[in-house]
Amino acid sequence: MTVNYATPAPEKLFPVAGIRLGVAEAGIRKADRRDLTLLEVESGATVAGVFTQNRFCAAPVHLCRQHLASGRDIRALVINTGIANAGTGDEGMRAAQDTCAAVGQLLGVDAGQVLPFSTGVILEPLPVDRLVAALPRCRDDLQADRWHAAAHAIMTTDTVAKAASRRVEIDSKTVTVTGMSKGAGMIKPNMATMLGFVATDAGVAAPLLQQLVREAADESFNCITVDGDTSTNDSFIVIATGRSGATFADAAAPGYARLREAVVGVARELAQAIVRDGEGATKFITVAVEGGRDREECRAVGYAIAHSPLVKTAFFASDPNLGRILAAIGYARVDDLAVDNVRVWLSSAGHDVLVAEKGGRAASYREEDGARVMQSKEIIVRVDLGRGKASANVYTCDLSYDYVKINADYRS
């Protein structure tokens, strides 16, 4: 069950000139499901990415970093679900390399021009033979309008496919931005257990694209948390094919702000979709922190609230045990925080309830008002630290019985 999210219809996902996608059933871990995706990139595109900070990062993450660092044209991405190829040592690296070699041979490019991605169970070997055997079916399926199918093929515990698309006019040219992501659990910033892929037909110089992918991640995938766990395979890739004719050499280029807004907007939509599909989630919660001295301390407070299992279980039960929020603010390690200046509100559907001020419960607060807000599917926790002008948002969900069930049965 998702919180106010549905996969866009296929026709709502615009093709990106210079990109083709194909999917197949490879039987990586389970039979009779699409679990292998091939994304072909025309020559001349620029590609940039950011990856997990987990020290146990998976073999495909290591290989992606190497291939991107080489500076060569990236001509293909290959994505499997079911097996993460993480915690697999030298065997896992060989599996990732063999995957790239097979894709390269199939498409007539070098293995170093292929980026591999895996997601699924950790500590299990990747069945490369089954993956390689299914690659020709992916190639035969390659089409520009297969984003909808590909978004389904990269799912693991997701209950819905996640995709987004926008078109903007820049200098009399129509620029398309389309993306897809997967993720539902093991979600925490830096980055979450997610894969995200966004493509645009704008042309973006390589240094600027690397800046853009970092900024987009920082404003989207690094603002979400489901359970506070950082995974081994997290990857976010942005591809710029240049086929629209709109090109950008630096951030000062006319129209670049509109492109940036579109890319960040798609990334944020995909990131929020992950939280809306959080394992067992019944509520989508925005933690909006303002009045900080800088963005980082606002984020620290936002993450403290959003990561707290006590806060999240209270929201699941619609129990206005809101002292848990104050406790989380208090342990967020904000130096010299004056608690008398802190104010906290709960908001939903036009209702704005002041909960705490002047170091304690607001005089106007009534528990039935808090409970009414907490029964909503979409809730905003707004915190004013009263010490500056900075702000930041963090997006999370509640923590339900089903989260435990899903993760207890994950390998079954």
C-alpha positions as semicolon CSV with decimal commas, in nm:
position;residue;x (nm);y (nm);z (nm)
1;M;0,000;0,000;0,000
2;T;0,136;0,341;-0,095
3;V;0,052;0,683;0,046
4;N;-0,113;0,891;-0,226
5;Y;0,109;0,767;-0,509
6;A;0,041;0,580;-0,832
7;T;0,278;0,498;-1,117
8;P;0,230;0,738;-1,408
9;A;0,069;0,589;-1,717
10;P;0,315;0,488;-1,993
11;E;0,214;0,781;-2,213
12;K;0,297;1,024;-1,931
13;L;0,663;0,917;-1,940
14;F;0,819;1,103;-2,230
15;P;1,092;0,936;-2,436
16;V;1,435;1,099;-2,418
17;A;1,608;1,125;-2,755
18;G;1,929;0,922;-2,747
19;I;1,803;0,670;-2,490
20;R;1,647;0,327;-2,550
21;L;1,544;0,075;-2,286
22;G;1,465;-0,296;-2,291
23;V;1,364;-0,545;-2,023
24;A;1,359;-0,923;-1,986
25;E;1,289;-1,205;-1,742
26;A;1,627;-1,350;-1,646
27;G;1,530;-1,554;-1,341
28;I;1,798;-1,381;-1,134
29;R;1,628;-1,485;-0,811
30;K;1,264;-1,556;-0,888
31;A;1,098;-1,693;-1,200
32;D;0,833;-1,519;-1,408
33;R;0,922;-1,160;-1,328
34;R;1,097;-0,886;-1,520
35;D;1,428;-0,846;-1,342
36;L;1,680;-0,729;-1,603
37;T;1,696;-0,389;-1,774
38;L;1,927;-0,265;-2,046
39;L;1,954;0,108;-2,112
40;E;2,137;0,204;-2,432
41;V;2,293;0,550;-2,461
42;E;2,386;0,705;-2,795
43;S;2,744;0,817;-2,844
44;G;2,832;1,168;-2,731
45;A;2,619;1,180;-2,417
46;T;2,759;1,286;-2,080
47;V;2,695;1,072;-1,772
48;A;2,752;1,148;-1,404
49;G;2,666;0,971;-1,081
50;V;2,680;0,964;-0,703
51;F;2,690;0,647;-0,497
52;T;2,648;0,500;-0,151
53;Q;2,886;0,594;0,128
54;N;2,858;0,247;0,282
55;R;3,209;0,100;0,318
56;F;3,070;-0,242;0,221
57;C;2,960;-0,101;-0,114
58;A;2,876;-0,359;-0,379
59;A;3,098;-0,472;-0,666
60;P;2,889;-0,288;-0,930
61;V;2,933;0,036;-0,736
62;H;3,312;-0,006;-0,743
63;L;3,301;-0,077;-1,116
64;C;3,068;0,214;-1,194
65;R;3,304;0,452;-1,018
66;Q;3,598;0,315;-1,216
67;H;3,423;0,338;-1,552
68;L;3,296;0,691;-1,489
69;A;3,640;0,805;-1,372
70;S;3,795;0,685;-1,699
71;G;3,626;0,969;-1,887
72;R;3,515;0,742;-2,171
73;D;3,174;0,767;-2,338
74;I;2,924;0,561;-2,139
75;R;2,713;0,368;-2,390
76;A;2,498;0,139;-2,174
77;L;2,358;0,073;-1,827
78;V;2,258;-0,276;-1,716
79;I;2,040;-0,321;-1,407
80;N;1,944;-0,644;-1,235
81;T;1,714;-0,693;-0,940
82;G;1,690;-0,985;-0,697
83;I;2,059;-1,017;-0,608
84;A;2,263;-0,718;-0,490
85;N;2,608;-0,864;-0,572
86;A;2,727;-0,710;-0,244
87;G;2,941;-0,880;0,017
88;T;3,061;-1,114;-0,260
89;G;3,435;-1,034;-0,270
90;D;3,647;-1,107;-0,577
91;E;3,378;-1,334;-0,720
92;G;3,135;-1,043;-0,715
93;M;3,377;-0,815;-0,895
94;R;3,432;-1,077;-1,164
95;A;3,056;-1,112;-1,200
96;A;3,016;-0,737;-1,251
97;Q;3,304;-0,733;-1,500
98;D;3,162;-1,031;-1,690
99;T;2,826;-0,855;-1,706
100;C;2,984;-0,544;-1,859
101;A;3,183;-0,755;-2,105
102;A;2,868;-0,936;-2,219
103;V;2,678;-0,610;-2,268
104;G;2,974;-0,463;-2,455
105;Q;2,994;-0,759;-2,690
106;L;2,619;-0,747;-2,750
107;L;2,615;-0,375;-2,835
108;G;2,955;-0,349;-2,999
109;V;3,111;-0,124;-2,735
110;D;3,392;-0,168;-2,485
111;A;3,318;-0,319;-2,143
112;G;3,453;0,002;-1,988
113;Q;3,167;0,193;-2,151
114;V;2,904;-0,004;-1,954
115;L;2,777;0,078;-1,605
116;P;2,638;-0,218;-1,401
117;F;2,379;-0,188;-1,123
118;S;2,241;-0,456;-0,892
119;T;1,983;-0,454;-0,615
120;G;1,836;-0,723;-0,392
121;V;1,969;-0,971;-0,139
122;I;2,321;-0,916;-0,002
123;L;2,580;-1,195;0,044
124;E;2,448;-1,412;-0,241
125;P;2,634;-1,469;-0,569
126;L;2,500;-1,312;-0,886
127;P;2,392;-1,581;-1,139
128;V;2,583;-1,430;-1,429
129;D;2,496;-1,715;-1,665
130;R;2,123;-1,642;-1,637
131;L;2,182;-1,269;-1,665
132;V;2,397;-1,301;-1,977
133;A;2,152;-1,545;-2,137
134;A;1,871;-1,289;-2,102
135;L;2,065;-0,991;-2,240
136;P;1,974;-1,058;-2,608
137;R;1,607;-1,040;-2,510
138;C;1,672;-0,699;-2,353
139;R;1,848;-0,585;-2,671
140;D;1,559;-0,703;-2,888
141;D;1,319;-0,511;-2,662
142;L;1,509;-0,180;-2,686
143;Q;1,271;0,110;-2,752
144;A;1,261;0,476;-2,658
145;D;0,924;0,448;-2,485
146;R;1,001;0,166;-2,241
147;W;1,047;0,376;-1,926
148;H;0,726;0,239;-1,775
149;A;0,835;-0,123;-1,826
150;A;1,187;-0,051;-1,703
151;A;1,056;0,115;-1,385
152;H;0,870;-0,209;-1,308
153;A;1,172;-0,427;-1,389
154;I;1,401;-0,260;-1,130
155;M;1,163;-0,313;-0,834
156;T;1,245;-0,529;-0,529
157;T;1,016;-0,488;-0,227
158;D;0,853;-0,189;-0,398
159;T;0,478;-0,224;-0,430
160;V;0,461;0,023;-0,721
161;A;0,698;0,134;-0,994
162;K;0,833;0,487;-0,956
163;A;0,882;0,717;-1,254
164;A;0,847;1,084;-1,344
165;S;0,874;1,303;-1,652
166;R;0,874;1,673;-1,742
167;R;0,911;1,891;-2,048
168;V;1,029;2,252;-2,041
169;E;1,086;2,515;-2,309
170;I;1,439;2,654;-2,309
171;D;1,552;2,898;-2,579
172;S;1,268;2,787;-2,811
173;K;1,368;2,423;-2,769
174;T;1,164;2,154;-2,595
175;V;1,378;1,978;-2,335
176;T;1,268;1,647;-2,185
177;V;1,362;1,507;-1,844
178;T;1,247;1,154;-1,755
179;G;1,355;0,926;-1,472
180;M;1,281;0,617;-1,268
181;S;1,382;0,489;-0,927
182;K;1,338;0,193;-0,695
183;G;1,340;0,171;-0,319
184;A;1,109;0,102;-0,027
185;G;1,321;-0,005;0,270
186;M;1,677;0,032;0,398
187;I;1,633;0,400;0,322
188;K;1,852;0,668;0,478
189;P;2,041;0,968;0,337
190;N;2,389;0,935;0,187
191;M;2,225;0,759;0,003
192;A;1,928;0,534;0,053
193;T;1,889;0,173;-0,070
194;M;1,774;0,303;-0,396
195;L;1,861;0,316;-0,760
196;G;1,774;0,633;-0,948
197;F;1,819;0,709;-1,317
198;V;1,733;1,042;-1,480
199;A;1,792;1,129;-1,845
200;T;1,755;1,451;-2,037
201;D;1,801;1,539;-2,404
202;A;1,976;1,862;-2,305
203;G;2,350;1,878;-2,355
204;V;2,544;1,936;-2,033
205;A;2,921;1,962;-2,004
206;A;3,070;1,685;-1,791
207;P;3,187;1,902;-1,496
208;L;2,851;2,078;-1,482
209;L;2,662;1,748;-1,499
210;Q;2,860;1,614;-1,203
211;Q;2,770;1,928;-1,011
212;L;2,405;1,884;-1,114
213;V;2,381;1,519;-1,005
214;R;2,524;1,607;-0,664
215;E;2,290;1,900;-0,618
216;A;1,990;1,697;-0,735
217;A;2,077;1,414;-0,495
218;D;2,126;1,658;-0,211
219;E;1,780;1,808;-0,265
220;S;1,600;1,477;-0,316
221;F;1,741;1,133;-0,233
222;N;1,952;1,272;0,051
223;C;1,641;1,418;0,214
224;I;1,452;1,091;0,269
225;T;1,453;0,823;0,533
226;V;1,234;0,519;0,594
227;D;1,427;0,320;0,852
228;G;1,767;0,482;0,898
229;D;1,970;0,211;0,719
230;T;2,220;0,303;0,448
231;S;2,254;0,032;0,185
232;T;2,545;-0,110;-0,013
233;N;2,425;-0,048;-0,370
234;D;2,277;0,301;-0,377
235;S;2,333;0,481;-0,704
236;F;2,192;0,792;-0,872
237;I;2,279;0,856;-1,235
238;V;2,202;1,151;-1,463
239;I;2,247;1,121;-1,840
240;A;2,248;1,417;-2,079
241;T;2,227;1,319;-2,447
242;G;2,231;1,665;-2,608
243;R;1,978;1,562;-2,871
244;S;1,740;1,854;-2,807
245;G;1,999;2,107;-2,923
246;A;1,988;2,295;-2,592
247;T;2,340;2,289;-2,449
248;F;2,492;2,420;-2,128
249;A;2,862;2,468;-2,058
250;D;2,831;2,622;-1,712
251;A;2,574;2,717;-1,451
252;A;2,559;3,076;-1,577
253;A;2,441;2,969;-1,923
254;P;2,099;3,115;-2,017
255;G;1,822;2,869;-1,941
256;Y;2,031;2,640;-1,722
257;A;1,831;2,733;-1,412
258;R;1,518;2,594;-1,582
259;L;1,694;2,268;-1,668
260;R;1,825;2,238;-1,314
261;E;1,478;2,297;-1,176
262;A;1,336;2,022;-1,399
263;V;1,605;1,767;-1,309
264;V;1,581;1,842;-0,938
265;G;1,201;1,832;-0,961
266;V;1,202;1,486;-1,120
267;A;1,457;1,360;-0,866
268;R;1,251;1,498;-0,576
269;E;0,933;1,338;-0,712
270;L;1,112;1,003;-0,738
271;A;1,261;1,034;-0,390
272;Q;0,927;1,119;-0,232
273;A;0,768;0,825;-0,417
274;I;1,016;0,597;-0,238
275;V;0,899;0,726;0,100
276;R;0,533;0,704;-0,004
277;D;0,604;0,338;-0,083
278;G;0,810;0,281;0,231
279;E;0,781;-0,076;0,353
280;G;0,456;-0,091;0,548
281;A;0,404;0,286;0,531
282;T;0,058;0,429;0,596
283;K;0,152;0,798;0,628
284;F;0,381;1,043;0,446
285;I;0,549;1,290;0,681
286;T;0,735;1,610;0,594
287;V;0,963;1,738;0,868
288;A;1,010;2,108;0,791
289;V;1,273;2,276;1,007
290;E;1,322;2,652;0,992
291;G;1,489;2,921;1,195
292;G;1,829;2,751;1,201
293;R;2,168;2,914;1,178
294;D;2,255;2,699;0,877
295;R;2,104;2,427;0,666
296;E;2,307;2,150;0,826
297;E;2,171;2,207;1,176
298;C;1,818;2,220;1,032
299;R;1,885;1,887;0,866
300;A;2,028;1,743;1,185
301;V;1,703;1,821;1,364
302;G;1,495;1,694;1,073
303;Y;1,681;1,363;1,060
304;A;1,664;1,318;1,437
305;I;1,285;1,341;1,423
306;A;1,247;1,141;1,103
307;H;1,477;0,857;1,214
308;S;1,321;0,813;1,556
309;P;1,132;0,482;1,581
310;L;0,940;0,623;1,877
311;V;0,820;0,921;1,673
312;K;0,741;0,703;1,371
313;T;0,543;0,444;1,568
314;A;0,345;0,722;1,737
315;F;0,245;0,852;1,395
316;F;0,141;0,503;1,288
317;A;-0,090;0,478;1,590
318;S;-0,210;0,841;1,556
319;D;-0,098;0,876;1,916
320;P;-0,013;1,239;2,001
321;N;0,276;1,138;2,226
322;L;0,454;1,449;2,102
323;G;0,714;1,469;2,376
324;R;0,901;1,224;2,154
325;I;0,947;1,501;1,897
326;L;1,089;1,736;2,160
327;A;1,325;1,463;2,277
328;A;1,451;1,411;1,922
329;I;1,510;1,783;1,877
330;G;1,700;1,784;2,202
331;Y;1,942;1,506;2,104
332;A;2,007;1,638;1,752
333;R;2,338;1,784;1,874
334;V;2,259;2,146;1,791
335;D;2,508;2,341;1,998
336;D;2,370;2,596;2,245
337;L;2,009;2,542;2,135
338;A;1,781;2,764;2,342
339;V;1,480;2,540;2,394
340;D;1,265;2,833;2,511
341;N;1,283;2,969;2,154
342;V;1,174;2,646;1,986
343;R;0,821;2,612;1,852
344;V;0,662;2,298;1,704
345;W;0,346;2,260;1,494
346;L;0,154;1,968;1,346
347;S;-0,024;2,040;1,017
348;S;-0,247;1,859;0,770
349;A;-0,531;1,944;0,532
350;G;-0,555;2,306;0,641
351;H;-0,524;2,233;1,014
352;D;-0,224;2,399;1,184
353;V;-0,181;2,305;1,550
354;L;0,081;2,470;1,771
355;V;0,212;2,193;1,998
356;A;0,505;2,338;2,189
357;E;0,658;2,677;2,269
358;K;0,857;2,846;2,547
359;G;1,017;2,519;2,647
360;G;0,699;2,317;2,691
361;R;0,344;2,243;2,586
362;A;0,170;2,533;2,413
363;A;-0,109;2,683;2,624
364;S;-0,351;2,656;2,331
365;Y;-0,273;2,290;2,255
366;R;-0,541;2,026;2,297
367;E;-0,455;1,659;2,259
368;E;-0,767;1,592;2,051
369;D;-0,639;1,848;1,796
370;G;-0,306;1,668;1,772
371;A;-0,477;1,331;1,733
372;R;-0,698;1,471;1,455
373;V;-0,394;1,586;1,255
374;M;-0,211;1,258;1,310
375;Q;-0,497;1,059;1,158
376;S;-0,425;1,220;0,818
377;K;-0,232;1,039;0,546
378;E;-0,007;1,342;0,487
379;I;0,136;1,527;0,785
380;I;0,381;1,814;0,830
381;V;0,591;1,847;1,144
382;R;0,710;2,208;1,144
383;V;0,988;2,314;1,380
384;D;1,110;2,671;1,428
385;L;1,446;2,673;1,608
386;G;1,429;3,050;1,658
387;R;1,798;3,114;1,597
388;G;1,843;3,210;1,232
389;K;1,702;3,209;0,877
390;A;1,810;2,870;0,741
391;S;1,565;2,589;0,664
392;A;1,555;2,230;0,538
393;N;1,298;1,957;0,470
394;V;1,328;1,586;0,542
395;Y;1,072;1,333;0,417
396;T;0,980;1,015;0,601
397;C;0,696;0,776;0,681
398;D;0,550;0,602;0,982
399;L;0,672;0,264;1,110
400;S;0,409;-0,009;1,109
401;Y;0,367;-0,378;1,189
402;D;0,404;-0,455;0,818
403;Y;0,758;-0,314;0,810
404;V;0,866;-0,595;1,043
405;K;0,673;-0,856;0,845
406;I;0,817;-0,749;0,510
407;N;1,177;-0,751;0,633
408;A;1,137;-1,072;0,832
409;D;1,020;-1,248;0,514
410;Y;1,247;-1,063;0,268
411;R;1,445;-1,368;0,153
412;S;1,148;-1,607;0,152
